[in-house]
Amino acid sequence: MTLLQRMGGALRQRQRWLLISLLGVLHLALVAGANTTIGLPCWLMSVGLFILWQPFTYAERSVDLSGLAVLALVLGCGVAWYGWWLLIVWVVMLAALVGGRVMFIDHRPTRIFYLVAFAYLLAALLLWLVPQVVPNAALTGPALDREFAWGMPLFLLVMLLLLPLSRESDRPGGRMIDLFYSLFIFLLIAVLILGSLSFMLMRQSGYLEAVLNALISIALLLLLIGWTWNTRPGFTGIGVFFSRYLLSIGLPFEAWLHRLTTLAGNESEPDQFLAKALAEMLDLPWVDGGSWTAGARSGAFGRESRFHHDFSGQALQLTLYTRHKLSPALVWHFHLLAQLANEHYIAKLRARELQQVSYLRAIHETGARLTHDVKNLLQSLSNLCYLAQTMNGQDGRLDRLLQHQLPQITQRLQQTLAKLQKPQTEVGGVLPLAMWWQIQQQRYATSPVIFLAGDLDPDALLPAALFDSVTDNLLQNALQKAQADGSVQVRVAINTDASVLRICDTGSALDPSLLGDLLRAPVPSENGLGVGLYHAARQAESCGYELRLASNVPGQVCFELQRLRPGMPAV
């Protein structure tokens, strides 16, 4: 390894020393001037040190032939056009890069180190380089050759004093810069230089006055931008529009998102929604076509092209064909669009699953409710069979009982069959209150049930299916208590307008552990108490009624079926 290679390797490991060496050699080039033989070699040496220091790629990388050709072309153009303007552009570029690195540094001495370097470059521009290109030398004021040559190295001395405290700059993170901030600094310095020259030429003012006027103008402009940047009451702020533009890269993405939202509200089928939403991407200026796979479904839109990029998600696998190779920012935006389409697609799938679950739940609830209806019918048939066996055809009581009961049982079986065929509709219609009350008295004529009612309204109507279901469930539960305890009495009472149906028994109170879920969910019970009442309560809600436990004390256990809006007719 040669001495030059060892020196280069040592300098690569000490970024701070590289920057100081770069500024020192640059100072020699500036002091020597643009028209001397020593100035050009010093500038070329500063370019070499910049290549070792530059924050874009690591200096350990091998340079191929194309890179060497580009480097040779740049140096050749620099040698051909070497002069004060080239030095100005070079120093402005270095100042922008040094200023952009400050944004990534939290260590205060290291930040001061780079700020001192930035101050040196800015002072070299304003005190030395810009006055060299002023057409009228009389406007620049007294020459500062000696002061610049011997005073500016004080900046480098301060940087040397900060060296032991600035080790953070040697880490990999210390090589990073903010390109946007660097570009902003480059433009500001360019505006300052050109603005100063414009003030000098247009107003024939002195150099110092022109620089001050340019600085004041830039400061006022930055103050105005800062005042209009932030959001305040009654004003959105240009910062919001700027961020919105950066996030959407113009209006195509925003328009696609609007169409995606509209399509999500109009299309309920997941596969059709996904196909239409992805086909809308053809309106984006970068997209030629694409293909997608979601579960067992797949599709394509547009046409294939040379460039493509894959976007993978949990459910959606998307491949986009583009007219040009996508930049990292566009890849990020398209990844976001693919995720949004994927989330909407998953939401559609879950909505369809919920719809299927709701349908199955409706079938289950209908089957459970009709099971109780069939159970009650079987109970009625069992009672008739028992009476037929005990009466042995005595007088005409059995015939009259069968004439009353069998048509009612047949009608209820037909209603149950209709509910099985149309589980979403309630069949049975409405009946006059007096007729329904008479039917119930006949149905439970042989049971220990006491029916209490006053003068019934002849015009009152009630939903027969609801009242039959509630009455059967409550009376069967009460009669089971009466079978276990012969002293239990069961009473049924109804208002004259059928607004309240009350069924009570004098048996024991319900278990307190059942009260929390009773009528709200199925509850465990040996005699089937909870499931039938749960479905009866849901049926009551759908008809505008409320089934509730009105009293739960020993000797007074009462359930009430009450119309929620007494002023409205029964449905």
BELRAMO-V89795 format. One record per helix or strand. SS is the DSSP state (2 for helix, 1 for strand). FROM is the first residue (numbers start at 1). TO is the last residue. If there is no record, write none. Layout:
BEGIN
ss:SS from:FROM to:TO
ss:SS from:FROM to:TO
END
This chain:
BEGIN
ss:2 from:3 to:12
ss:2 from:15 to:32
ss:2 from:37 to:53
ss:2 from:65 to:80
ss:2 from:84 to:104
ss:2 from:108 to:132
ss:2 from:137 to:140
ss:2 from:145 to:151
ss:2 from:153 to:161
ss:2 from:163 to:165
ss:2 from:167 to:170
ss:2 from:172 to:175
ss:2 from:179 to:203
ss:2 from:207 to:229
ss:1 from:232 to:232
ss:1 from:235 to:235
ss:2 from:238 to:248
ss:2 from:251 to:266
ss:2 from:270 to:283
ss:1 from:287 to:294
ss:1 from:297 to:302
ss:1 from:307 to:312
ss:1 from:316 to:322
ss:2 from:328 to:391
ss:2 from:397 to:421
ss:1 from:430 to:432
ss:2 from:433 to:443
ss:1 from:449 to:453
ss:1 from:461 to:463
ss:2 from:464 to:484
ss:1 from:490 to:494
ss:1 from:500 to:505
ss:2 from:512 to:515
ss:2 from:529 to:542
ss:1 from:545 to:553
ss:1 from:556 to:563
END
